[in-house]
Amino acid sequence: MIIKTKRLFLRLLTERELQLWTTDLSALERILSCTYQAEPLDGELADIIKLQAEKVANGADPMFNSFWMIIREEDAVAIGSMAFKGSPNNNGEVEIGYGLGEAHRGLGYATEAVQGLCNWALQQGIASNVIAETEPGNDKSERVLERCGFTKYKDDINAWWSLL
């Protein structure tokens, strides 16, 4: 599954591609015909990718449990990734997370990718509401969400945002 935006391709990763992401990045680059310059594959991100690959392997819906690679169209560079954090709940609400490689921040790519995936999910009737969480002091991520039309609805330890 691929979603096309103005400058990007959002490519849903298969179970095998998720596994390769943490075990054989060169093979993943060959399959996706891209060069990986996204987030470093260490610590928490690698653990999350492995967990999601296991969920997909055990039958979880890849649409909501895999990752979408953010690939810049002009030069086929994978600049980041994004994901839904599980299937929509009973209210039709689904959470989104995203990240870019350091060199690709501040150029509007996160806004474009978040808009693309959220618009697609809402238009398909996959979700009726998309939410996101930001950590204290993450002003750049908050600006991305604001530009995408999200509204802050809760601000305790972390801020919670909603897009209807």
DRENNUDO-782309 format. One record per residue: residue number from 1; chain; x, y, z of N, C-alpha, C in turn. Coordinates in steps of 0.2 Angstrom, whole numbers, always signed. Example, Ala and Ser with C-alpha at 12.3 -4.5 7.8 and 13.67 -1.06 7.14 Angstrom:
BEGIN
+-----+------+-------+-------+-------+-------+-------+-------+-------+-------+-------+
: pos : unit :  n_c1 :  n_c2 :  n_c3 : ca_c1 : ca_c2 : ca_c3 :  c_c1 :  c_c2 :  c_c3 :
+-----+------+-------+-------+-------+-------+-------+-------+-------+-------+-------+
:   1 :    A :   +66 :   -28 :   +39 :   +62 :   -22 :   +39 :   +66 :   -16 :   +39 :
:   2 :    A :   +64 :   -11 :   +35 :   +68 :    -5 :   +36 :   +64 :    +0 :   +39 :
+-----+------+-------+-------+-------+-------+-------+-------+-------+-------+-------+
//
This chain:
BEGIN
+-----+------+-------+-------+-------+-------+-------+-------+-------+-------+-------+
: pos : unit :  n_c1 :  n_c2 :  n_c3 : ca_c1 : ca_c2 : ca_c3 :  c_c1 :  c_c2 :  c_c3 :
+-----+------+-------+-------+-------+-------+-------+-------+-------+-------+-------+
:   1 :    A :    +4 :    -6 :    +0 :    +0 :    +0 :    +0 :    +4 :    +6 :    +0 :
:   2 :    A :    +3 :   +11 :    -4 :    +7 :   +17 :    -5 :    +2 :   +23 :    -5 :
:   3 :    A :    +3 :   +28 :    -1 :    +0 :   +34 :    -1 :    +5 :   +39 :    -4 :
:   4 :    A :    +2 :   +43 :    -9 :    +7 :   +48 :   -12 :    +4 :   +55 :   -10 :
:   5 :    A :    +9 :   +59 :    -8 :    +8 :   +66 :    -6 :   +12 :   +70 :   -11 :
:   6 :    A :   +12 :   +77 :   -10 :   +15 :   +81 :   -15 :   +23 :   +79 :   -16 :
:   7 :    A :   +26 :   +78 :   -11 :   +34 :   +76 :   -12 :   +36 :   +69 :    -9 :
:   8 :    A :   +31 :   +66 :    -6 :   +33 :   +60 :    -3 :   +28 :   +54 :    -5 :
:   9 :    A :   +31 :   +48 :    -4 :   +28 :   +42 :    -4 :   +27 :   +39 :    +3 :
:  10 :    A :   +21 :   +37 :    +6 :   +21 :   +34 :   +12 :   +19 :   +26 :   +10 :
:  11 :    A :   +24 :   +22 :   +12 :   +24 :   +15 :   +10 :   +23 :   +11 :   +16 :
:  12 :    A :   +18 :    +7 :   +16 :   +16 :    +2 :   +22 :   +21 :    -4 :   +21 :
:  13 :    A :   +24 :    -5 :   +27 :   +29 :   -11 :   +27 :   +26 :   -17 :   +28 :
:  14 :    A :   +28 :   -23 :   +25 :   +25 :   -29 :   +26 :   +29 :   -32 :   +32 :
:  15 :    A :   +26 :   -38 :   +34 :   +29 :   -41 :   +40 :   +37 :   -43 :   +39 :
:  16 :    A :   +38 :   -45 :   +33 :   +45 :   -46 :   +31 :   +50 :   -40 :   +31 :
:  17 :    A :   +47 :   -35 :   +28 :   +50 :   -28 :   +28 :   +52 :   -26 :   +35 :
:  18 :    A :   +47 :   -26 :   +39 :   +48 :   -24 :   +46 :   +54 :   -28 :   +50 :
:  19 :    A :   +54 :   -35 :   +48 :   +60 :   -39 :   +51 :   +66 :   -36 :   +48 :
:  20 :    A :   +66 :   -35 :   +42 :   +73 :   -33 :   +38 :   +75 :   -26 :   +41 :
:  21 :    A :   +70 :   -22 :   +43 :   +72 :   -15 :   +45 :   +77 :   -15 :   +51 :
:  22 :    A :   +76 :   -20 :   +55 :   +81 :   -21 :   +61 :   +86 :   -26 :   +60 :
:  23 :    A :   +86 :   -30 :   +55 :   +91 :   -35 :   +55 :   +95 :   -35 :   +48 :
:  24 :    A :   +93 :   -32 :   +43 :   +96 :   -31 :   +37 :   +94 :   -25 :   +33 :
:  25 :    A :   +96 :   -19 :   +35 :   +94 :   -13 :   +32 :   +96 :   -12 :   +25 :
:  26 :    A :  +101 :   -15 :   +23 :  +103 :   -15 :   +16 :   +98 :   -19 :   +11 :
:  27 :    A :   +96 :   -24 :   +14 :   +91 :   -28 :   +10 :   +84 :   -24 :   +10 :
:  28 :    A :   +82 :   -21 :   +15 :   +76 :   -17 :   +15 :   +77 :   -11 :   +10 :
:  29 :    A :   +83 :    -8 :   +10 :   +84 :    -3 :    +5 :   +83 :    -5 :    -2 :
:  30 :    A :   +86 :   -11 :    -3 :   +85 :   -14 :   -10 :   +78 :   -15 :   -12 :
:  31 :    A :   +74 :   -18 :    -7 :   +67 :   -20 :    -8 :   +63 :   -13 :   -10 :
:  32 :    A :   +64 :    -8 :    -6 :   +61 :    -2 :    -6 :   +64 :    +3 :   -12 :
:  33 :    A :   +69 :    +1 :   -14 :   +73 :    +5 :   -19 :   +74 :   +12 :   -17 :
:  34 :    A :   +77 :   +12 :   -10 :   +78 :   +19 :    -7 :   +84 :   +18 :    -3 :
:  35 :    A :   +87 :   +24 :    -1 :   +92 :   +25 :    +4 :   +89 :   +27 :   +11 :
:  36 :    A :   +91 :   +23 :   +16 :   +89 :   +25 :   +23 :   +92 :   +30 :   +26 :
:  37 :    A :   +89 :   +36 :   +27 :   +92 :   +42 :   +31 :   +87 :   +44 :   +37 :
:  38 :    A :   +83 :   +39 :   +39 :   +78 :   +41 :   +44 :   +81 :   +40 :   +51 :
:  39 :    A :   +77 :   +39 :   +56 :   +79 :   +39 :   +63 :   +84 :   +33 :   +64 :
:  40 :    A :   +88 :   +34 :   +68 :   +93 :   +29 :   +70 :   +89 :   +23 :   +73 :
:  41 :    A :   +92 :   +17 :   +71 :   +88 :   +11 :   +73 :   +92 :    +8 :   +79 :
:  42 :    A :   +91 :   +12 :   +85 :   +93 :    +9 :   +91 :   +88 :   +10 :   +97 :
:  43 :    A :   +89 :    +7 :  +102 :   +85 :    +8 :  +108 :   +78 :    +7 :  +107 :
:  44 :    A :   +74 :   +12 :  +109 :   +67 :   +11 :  +109 :   +63 :   +10 :  +102 :
:  45 :    A :   +66 :   +13 :   +97 :   +63 :   +13 :   +90 :   +64 :    +5 :   +88 :
:  46 :    A :   +70 :    +3 :   +89 :   +71 :    -4 :   +87 :   +67 :    -9 :   +90 :
:  47 :    A :   +66 :    -8 :   +97 :   +61 :   -12 :  +101 :   +54 :   -12 :   +98 :
:  48 :    A :   +52 :    -6 :   +97 :   +45 :    -5 :   +94 :   +44 :    -9 :   +88 :
:  49 :    A :   +49 :    -8 :   +83 :   +48 :   -11 :   +77 :   +48 :   -19 :   +78 :
:  50 :    A :   +52 :   -22 :   +82 :   +52 :   -29 :   +83 :   +45 :   -31 :   +86 :
:  51 :    A :   +43 :   -27 :   +91 :   +36 :   -29 :   +94 :   +31 :   -29 :   +88 :
:  52 :    A :   +31 :   -23 :   +84 :   +26 :   -23 :   +79 :   +26 :   -29 :   +74 :
:  53 :    A :   +32 :   -30 :   +72 :   +33 :   -36 :   +67 :   +30 :   -42 :   +70 :
:  54 :    A :   +31 :   -43 :   +77 :   +29 :   -49 :   +80 :   +21 :   -49 :   +80 :
:  55 :    A :   +18 :   -43 :   +81 :   +11 :   -43 :   +81 :    +8 :   -44 :   +74 :
:  56 :    A :   +11 :   -42 :   +69 :    +9 :   -43 :   +62 :   +10 :   -50 :   +60 :
:  57 :    A :   +15 :   -53 :   +62 :   +17 :   -60 :   +61 :   +11 :   -65 :   +65 :
:  58 :    A :    +8 :   -62 :   +70 :    +3 :   -66 :   +74 :    -4 :   -64 :   +71 :
:  59 :    A :    -4 :   -61 :   +66 :   -11 :   -59 :   +63 :   -14 :   -53 :   +64 :
:  60 :    A :   -11 :   -48 :   +67 :   -13 :   -41 :   +68 :   -13 :   -38 :   +61 :
:  61 :    A :   -18 :   -33 :   +61 :   -19 :   -30 :   +54 :   -13 :   -25 :   +53 :
:  62 :    A :   -10 :   -26 :   +48 :    -4 :   -22 :   +46 :    -5 :   -15 :   +45 :
:  63 :    A :   -11 :   -13 :   +43 :   -13 :    -6 :   +42 :   -12 :    -2 :   +49 :
:  64 :    A :   -13 :    -6 :   +54 :   -13 :    -2 :   +61 :    -7 :    -4 :   +65 :
:  65 :    A :    -4 :    -9 :   +63 :    +2 :   -12 :   +67 :    +9 :   -12 :   +64 :
:  66 :    A :    +9 :   -11 :   +58 :   +15 :   -10 :   +54 :   +17 :    -3 :   +54 :
:  67 :    A :   +23 :    -1 :   +51 :   +25 :    +6 :   +50 :   +24 :    +8 :   +43 :
:  68 :    A :   +24 :   +14 :   +42 :   +24 :   +17 :   +35 :   +30 :   +21 :   +34 :
:  69 :    A :   +34 :   +19 :   +29 :   +41 :   +22 :   +28 :   +39 :   +28 :   +24 :
:  70 :    A :   +42 :   +34 :   +26 :   +41 :   +40 :   +23 :   +47 :   +41 :   +18 :
:  71 :    A :   +46 :   +41 :   +11 :   +51 :   +41 :    +6 :   +50 :   +47 :    +2 :
:  72 :    A :   +56 :   +51 :    +2 :   +55 :   +57 :    -3 :   +56 :   +55 :   -10 :
:  73 :    A :   +51 :   +58 :   -14 :   +50 :   +55 :   -21 :   +56 :   +58 :   -25 :
:  74 :    A :   +59 :   +64 :   -24 :   +64 :   +66 :   -29 :   +70 :   +62 :   -29 :
:  75 :    A :   +72 :   +59 :   -23 :   +78 :   +55 :   -23 :   +78 :   +49 :   -20 :
:  76 :    A :   +72 :   +46 :   -19 :   +71 :   +40 :   -16 :   +75 :   +39 :    -9 :
:  77 :    A :   +74 :   +44 :    -5 :   +78 :   +43 :    +2 :   +72 :   +42 :    +7 :
:  78 :    A :   +73 :   +37 :   +11 :   +68 :   +36 :   +17 :   +70 :   +41 :   +22 :
:  79 :    A :   +66 :   +46 :   +24 :   +68 :   +51 :   +28 :   +65 :   +50 :   +35 :
:  80 :    A :   +60 :   +46 :   +36 :   +57 :   +45 :   +42 :   +52 :   +39 :   +42 :
:  81 :    A :   +48 :   +38 :   +47 :   +43 :   +33 :   +48 :   +37 :   +36 :   +52 :
:  82 :    A :   +31 :   +32 :   +51 :   +25 :   +34 :   +55 :   +21 :   +28 :   +56 :
:  83 :    A :   +17 :   +28 :   +60 :   +13 :   +22 :   +62 :    +6 :   +24 :   +66 :
:  84 :    A :    +1 :   +20 :   +65 :    -5 :   +20 :   +69 :    -2 :   +16 :   +75 :
:  85 :    A :    -5 :   +17 :   +81 :    -3 :   +14 :   +87 :    -8 :    +9 :   +89 :
:  86 :    A :   -10 :    +4 :   +84 :   -15 :    +0 :   +85 :   -22 :    +1 :   +81 :
:  87 :    A :   -26 :    -3 :   +81 :   -33 :    -2 :   +78 :   -37 :    +3 :   +81 :
:  88 :    A :   -42 :    +6 :   +77 :   -46 :   +11 :   +81 :   -50 :    +8 :   +86 :
:  89 :    A :   -51 :   +12 :   +92 :   -55 :   +10 :   +97 :   -63 :   +10 :   +95 :
:  90 :    A :   -67 :    +8 :  +100 :   -74 :    +8 :   +99 :   -77 :   +14 :   +97 :
:  91 :    A :   -74 :   +20 :   +98 :   -76 :   +26 :   +96 :   -73 :   +29 :   +89 :
:  92 :    A :   -70 :   +24 :   +86 :   -67 :   +26 :   +80 :   -60 :   +30 :   +80 :
:  93 :    A :   -57 :   +30 :   +86 :   -52 :   +34 :   +87 :   -45 :   +30 :   +86 :
:  94 :    A :   -40 :   +33 :   +83 :   -34 :   +29 :   +82 :   -28 :   +34 :   +83 :
:  95 :    A :   -23 :   +32 :   +86 :   -17 :   +36 :   +88 :   -12 :   +35 :   +83 :
:  96 :    A :    -9 :   +41 :   +81 :    -3 :   +41 :   +76 :    +3 :   +43 :   +79 :
:  97 :    A :    +9 :   +40 :   +77 :   +16 :   +43 :   +79 :   +20 :   +43 :   +73 :
:  98 :    A :   +25 :   +47 :   +73 :   +29 :   +49 :   +68 :   +36 :   +51 :   +70 :
:  99 :    A :   +41 :   +51 :   +65 :   +48 :   +53 :   +67 :   +52 :   +54 :   +60 :
: 100 :    A :   +56 :   +59 :   +60 :   +61 :   +60 :   +54 :   +68 :   +59 :   +57 :
: 101 :    A :   +72 :   +58 :   +52 :   +79 :   +58 :   +53 :   +81 :   +66 :   +54 :
: 102 :    A :   +86 :   +67 :   +58 :   +88 :   +74 :   +60 :   +89 :   +78 :   +54 :
: 103 :    A :   +92 :   +76 :   +49 :   +93 :   +80 :   +43 :   +87 :   +83 :   +39 :
: 104 :    A :   +82 :   +79 :   +41 :   +76 :   +81 :   +37 :   +70 :   +84 :   +41 :
: 105 :    A :   +72 :   +87 :   +47 :   +67 :   +90 :   +51 :   +67 :   +98 :   +49 :
: 106 :    A :   +61 :  +101 :   +50 :   +61 :  +108 :   +49 :   +60 :  +110 :   +41 :
: 107 :    A :   +58 :  +105 :   +37 :   +57 :  +106 :   +30 :   +50 :  +105 :   +28 :
: 108 :    A :   +46 :  +104 :   +32 :   +39 :  +102 :   +31 :   +37 :   +95 :   +29 :
: 109 :    A :   +42 :   +91 :   +30 :   +40 :   +84 :   +28 :   +36 :   +80 :   +33 :
: 110 :    A :   +37 :   +82 :   +39 :   +32 :   +79 :   +44 :   +25 :   +81 :   +44 :
: 111 :    A :   +24 :   +87 :   +43 :   +17 :   +90 :   +41 :   +14 :   +86 :   +35 :
: 112 :    A :   +18 :   +86 :   +30 :   +15 :   +83 :   +24 :   +13 :   +76 :   +25 :
: 113 :    A :   +18 :   +72 :   +28 :   +17 :   +65 :   +30 :   +11 :   +64 :   +34 :
: 114 :    A :   +10 :   +68 :   +40 :    +5 :   +67 :   +44 :    -2 :   +69 :   +41 :
: 115 :    A :    -2 :   +74 :   +37 :    -8 :   +76 :   +34 :   -10 :   +70 :   +29 :
: 116 :    A :    -5 :   +68 :   +25 :    -7 :   +62 :   +20 :   -10 :   +56 :   +24 :
: 117 :    A :    -7 :   +54 :   +29 :    -9 :   +48 :   +32 :   -16 :   +49 :   +36 :
: 118 :    A :   -17 :   +54 :   +39 :   -23 :   +56 :   +42 :   -29 :   +57 :   +37 :
: 119 :    A :   -27 :   +61 :   +32 :   -33 :   +62 :   +27 :   -35 :   +55 :   +24 :
: 120 :    A :   -30 :   +51 :   +22 :   -31 :   +45 :   +20 :   -36 :   +40 :   +24 :
: 121 :    A :   -34 :   +40 :   +31 :   -38 :   +36 :   +36 :   -45 :   +39 :   +37 :
: 122 :    A :   -45 :   +45 :   +37 :   -52 :   +48 :   +38 :   -56 :   +47 :   +32 :
: 123 :    A :   -53 :   +48 :   +26 :   -57 :   +47 :   +19 :   -59 :   +40 :   +18 :
: 124 :    A :   -55 :   +35 :   +20 :   -57 :   +28 :   +19 :   -62 :   +26 :   +24 :
: 125 :    A :   -64 :   +30 :   +29 :   -68 :   +28 :   +35 :   -65 :   +23 :   +39 :
: 126 :    A :   -58 :   +23 :   +39 :   -55 :   +18 :   +44 :   -55 :   +21 :   +51 :
: 127 :    A :   -55 :   +27 :   +52 :   -56 :   +30 :   +58 :   -60 :   +37 :   +58 :
: 128 :    A :   -63 :   +38 :   +63 :   -67 :   +44 :   +63 :   -63 :   +50 :   +67 :
: 129 :    A :   -58 :   +48 :   +70 :   -54 :   +53 :   +74 :   -47 :   +51 :   +74 :
: 130 :    A :   -42 :   +55 :   +73 :   -35 :   +53 :   +74 :   -32 :   +57 :   +80 :
: 131 :    A :   -29 :   +54 :   +85 :   -26 :   +57 :   +90 :   -18 :   +57 :   +90 :
: 132 :    A :   -15 :   +61 :   +94 :    -8 :   +61 :   +94 :    -6 :   +63 :  +101 :
: 133 :    A :    +0 :   +61 :  +104 :    +3 :   +63 :  +110 :    +9 :   +66 :  +109 :
: 134 :    A :   +11 :   +72 :  +112 :   +17 :   +75 :  +112 :   +20 :   +76 :  +119 :
: 135 :    A :   +27 :   +75 :  +120 :   +30 :   +76 :  +126 :   +31 :   +83 :  +128 :
: 136 :    A :   +32 :   +85 :  +134 :   +33 :   +92 :  +136 :   +39 :   +94 :  +132 :
: 137 :    A :   +39 :  +100 :  +130 :   +44 :  +104 :  +126 :   +45 :  +102 :  +119 :
: 138 :    A :   +41 :   +97 :  +116 :   +42 :   +95 :  +109 :   +38 :  +100 :  +105 :
: 139 :    A :   +40 :  +106 :  +105 :   +37 :  +112 :  +101 :   +36 :  +110 :   +94 :
: 140 :    A :   +41 :  +107 :   +91 :   +41 :  +106 :   +84 :   +36 :  +101 :   +82 :
: 141 :    A :   +35 :   +96 :   +86 :   +30 :   +91 :   +85 :   +23 :   +94 :   +86 :
: 142 :    A :   +22 :   +99 :   +91 :   +16 :  +102 :   +92 :   +14 :  +107 :   +86 :
: 143 :    A :   +19 :  +110 :   +83 :   +18 :  +114 :   +77 :   +15 :  +110 :   +71 :
: 144 :    A :   +18 :  +104 :   +70 :   +16 :   +99 :   +65 :    +9 :   +98 :   +66 :
: 145 :    A :    +7 :   +96 :   +72 :    +0 :   +94 :   +73 :    -5 :  +100 :   +72 :
: 146 :    A :    -3 :  +106 :   +74 :    -7 :  +112 :   +73 :    -8 :  +113 :   +66 :
: 147 :    A :    -2 :  +113 :   +62 :    -3 :  +114 :   +55 :    -7 :  +109 :   +51 :
: 148 :    A :    -8 :  +103 :   +54 :   -12 :   +98 :   +51 :   -19 :   +98 :   +54 :
: 149 :    A :   -21 :  +103 :   +58 :   -28 :  +104 :   +60 :   -29 :  +101 :   +67 :
: 150 :    A :   -25 :   +98 :   +70 :   -26 :   +95 :   +77 :   -27 :  +100 :   +82 :
: 151 :    A :   -31 :   +99 :   +87 :   -33 :  +103 :   +92 :   -31 :  +100 :   +99 :
: 152 :    A :   -27 :  +104 :  +103 :   -25 :  +101 :  +110 :   -31 :  +100 :  +114 :
: 153 :    A :   -32 :   +94 :  +117 :   -38 :   +93 :  +121 :   -36 :   +91 :  +128 :
: 154 :    A :   -30 :   +90 :  +129 :   -28 :   +88 :  +136 :   -21 :   +90 :  +137 :
: 155 :    A :   -19 :   +92 :  +143 :   -12 :   +94 :  +144 :   -10 :   +93 :  +151 :
: 156 :    A :    -8 :   +87 :  +152 :    -6 :   +85 :  +159 :    +1 :   +83 :  +159 :
: 157 :    A :    +3 :   +77 :  +160 :   +10 :   +76 :  +159 :   +13 :   +76 :  +152 :
: 158 :    A :    +9 :   +74 :  +147 :   +10 :   +75 :  +140 :    +4 :   +78 :  +137 :
: 159 :    A :    +5 :   +81 :  +131 :    -1 :   +85 :  +128 :    -4 :   +80 :  +123 :
: 160 :    A :   -11 :   +80 :  +123 :   -15 :   +76 :  +119 :   -18 :   +80 :  +114 :
: 161 :    A :   -18 :   +78 :  +107 :   -21 :   +81 :  +102 :   -26 :   +77 :   +98 :
: 162 :    A :   -31 :   +80 :   +95 :   -36 :   +77 :   +91 :   -37 :   +80 :   +85 :
: 163 :    A :   -39 :   +76 :   +80 :   -41 :   +78 :   +73 :   -47 :   +74 :   +71 :
: 164 :    A :   -52 :   +78 :   +70 :   -59 :   +75 :   +69 :   -60 :   +75 :   +61 :
+-----+------+-------+-------+-------+-------+-------+-------+-------+-------+-------+
//
